[in-house]
Amino acid sequence: MNYYSAQQKMTAIGVYAGYHDGNYTFVLENNEVIDFDQINTMILEHFDLKSTQLKGTRFEINYIELIDDVDDEDYISLKLNQLTLV
């Protein structure tokens, strides 16, 4: 069995939907909902994403898609890397 790990940088425009159960949720322009369970701590210094004040705010979202092959199945996690107000 071969194990592999990969990552891909992604950029999207989305609206912040809120923080729930340890995830930061955004709705993208194509109505896809994405949850981030990992976040760059610098973002939290600039934006209080755990409060409700930023819900509905539009951002350019830069994130990393982390792909790990675990037991012949891909496990995908998303890390929020940078946010910019749009």
Beta strands, then each sheet from edge to edge (+ up, - down):
strand 1: 5-20
strand 2: 23-28
strand 3: 33-36
strand 4: 38-39
strand 5: 58-70
strand 6: 73-85
sheet 1: 3+ 2- 1+ 5- 6+ 4+
end
